[in-house]
Amino acid sequence: MTEPVNLNRFRKDKARAEKKARADENAVKFGRTKAQKDLDRARAEKADRDLDGKKRE
């Protein structure tokens, strides 16, 4: 005979695996590297500095 299977554990493990797979897909689709985030941040700061430099008083 085979060993009995806990169906609740099986169901939860399956849901956990599906959630992990979905998270991995989203990380690939929407994730950005630290270098990309730093570059965007630097560009935004430079744009702010340039705009401040062109303000009238």
Secondary structure, 3 states (H helix, E strand, C coil): CCCCCCHHHHHHHHHHHHHHHHHHHHHHHHCCCHHHHHHHHHHHHHHHHHHHHCCCC
